[in-house]
Amino acid sequence: MNYQHLKYFQAIAKEENYLRASEKLFITQSALSRAISSLEEELGAELFEKSGRNVRITPYGKIFLKYVDQAMQIINQGVEEVQYMMDRLEGTISLICIYGFTYGYLPKLICKYNELYPNVRF
């Protein structure tokens, strides 16, 4: 089970159609089917029933969807918080170090740090 499988599961549950879900996810319908089959195999339960061209979520799928939605919401909040922190990190760092350290290692380290945190000054 991985993040992508959970996103695929959510999309099918929302669309109730493999083709529409695959188009929204920009993947092939067969890749989507394989991912859902893998997820169902891992869980040991059918998540969807086929109904003509459409699918219907099973009772197991409904229960699983509730938890997947919660997990995805929490993951998205974590991503947003990290991105916010990265954007907001700013200030000045004062350094004191031995003379030999200032010629080789320190300038490279500061350059790498400034690539990650452009609003921080040394």
C-alpha positions as CSV (number, residue, x, y, z in Angstrom):
1,M,0.0,0.0,0.0
2,N,1.4,3.4,-0.9
3,Y,0.3,7.0,-1.1
4,Q,-0.5,6.7,-4.9
5,H,-2.8,3.7,-4.3
6,L,-4.7,5.7,-1.7
7,K,-5.1,8.6,-4.1
8,Y,-6.3,6.3,-6.8
9,F,-8.8,4.7,-4.4
10,Q,-10.2,8.1,-3.5
11,A,-10.5,9.1,-7.2
12,I,-12.5,6.0,-8.1
13,A,-14.7,6.3,-5.0
14,K,-15.5,9.9,-6.0
15,E,-16.0,9.3,-9.8
16,E,-17.5,5.8,-9.5
17,N,-15.9,5.1,-12.9
18,Y,-12.5,3.8,-13.7
19,L,-12.2,5.7,-17.0
20,R,-13.1,9.1,-15.6
21,A,-10.8,8.5,-12.6
22,S,-7.9,7.5,-14.8
23,E,-8.4,10.6,-17.0
24,K,-8.4,12.9,-13.9
25,L,-5.3,11.1,-12.6
26,F,-3.5,11.2,-16.0
27,I,-2.8,7.4,-15.9
28,T,-4.1,4.5,-18.0
29,Q,-7.1,2.7,-16.9
30,S,-5.2,-0.6,-16.8
31,A,-2.6,0.9,-14.4
32,L,-5.4,2.1,-12.2
33,S,-7.0,-1.3,-12.2
34,R,-3.8,-3.0,-11.3
35,A,-3.2,-0.5,-8.4
36,I,-6.7,-1.1,-7.0
37,S,-6.3,-4.9,-7.4
38,S,-3.0,-4.7,-5.5
39,L,-4.7,-2.6,-2.8
40,E,-7.6,-5.0,-2.5
41,E,-5.3,-8.0,-2.4
42,E,-3.3,-6.4,0.4
43,L,-6.4,-5.6,2.4
44,G,-8.0,-8.9,1.7
45,A,-11.3,-7.2,0.8
46,E,-13.1,-6.0,-2.3
47,L,-13.4,-2.2,-2.3
48,F,-15.5,-1.8,-5.5
49,E,-18.2,-3.8,-7.3
50,K,-18.6,-3.4,-11.0
51,S,-22.0,-2.2,-12.2
52,G,-21.8,-2.0,-16.0
53,R,-19.3,0.7,-16.9
54,N,-19.5,2.2,-13.5
55,V,-18.4,0.9,-10.1
56,R,-20.0,1.0,-6.7
57,I,-18.0,1.2,-3.5
58,T,-18.6,-1.8,-1.2
59,P,-19.3,-1.6,2.5
60,Y,-15.6,-2.4,3.1
61,G,-14.7,0.3,0.7
62,K,-16.9,2.9,2.5
63,I,-15.2,2.1,5.8
64,F,-11.7,2.2,4.3
65,L,-12.5,5.5,2.5
66,K,-13.4,7.2,5.7
67,Y,-9.9,6.4,7.1
68,V,-8.1,7.2,3.8
69,D,-9.8,10.6,3.6
70,Q,-8.7,11.4,7.2
71,A,-5.1,10.2,6.5
72,M,-4.8,12.2,3.3
73,Q,-6.1,15.3,5.0
74,I,-3.5,15.0,7.7
75,I,-0.7,14.3,5.2
76,N,-1.8,17.4,3.2
77,Q,-1.8,19.5,6.3
78,G,1.7,18.3,7.1
79,V,2.9,19.2,3.6
80,E,1.4,22.6,3.8
81,E,3.0,23.2,7.2
82,V,6.4,22.2,6.0
83,Q,6.1,24.4,2.9
84,Y,4.9,27.3,5.1
85,M,7.9,26.9,7.4
86,M,10.3,26.7,4.4
87,D,8.8,30.0,3.0
88,R,8.9,31.7,6.4
89,L,12.3,30.8,7.6
90,E,14.3,34.0,7.8
91,G,16.7,35.9,10.0
92,T,20.4,36.3,10.7
93,I,22.8,33.7,12.0
94,S,26.1,34.8,13.6
95,L,29.0,32.4,13.5
96,I,32.2,32.2,15.4
97,C,34.7,29.6,14.2
98,I,38.4,28.8,14.0
99,Y,40.5,30.5,11.3
100,G,41.2,27.4,9.1
101,F,37.5,26.5,9.0
102,T,36.6,29.7,7.2
103,Y,38.5,29.0,4.0
104,G,37.4,25.6,2.9
105,Y,34.3,24.0,4.5
106,L,32.3,26.9,5.9
107,P,31.7,28.9,2.6
108,K,30.4,25.8,0.9
109,L,28.2,25.0,3.8
110,I,26.8,28.5,3.9
111,C,26.1,28.4,0.1
112,K,24.2,25.1,0.4
113,Y,22.2,26.5,3.4
114,N,21.3,29.7,1.5
115,E,20.0,27.6,-1.4
116,L,17.5,26.0,0.9
117,Y,16.8,29.1,3.0
118,P,17.3,32.2,0.9
119,N,15.9,34.5,3.6
120,V,18.5,33.6,6.1
121,R,21.7,35.7,6.3
122,F,25.0,35.0,7.8
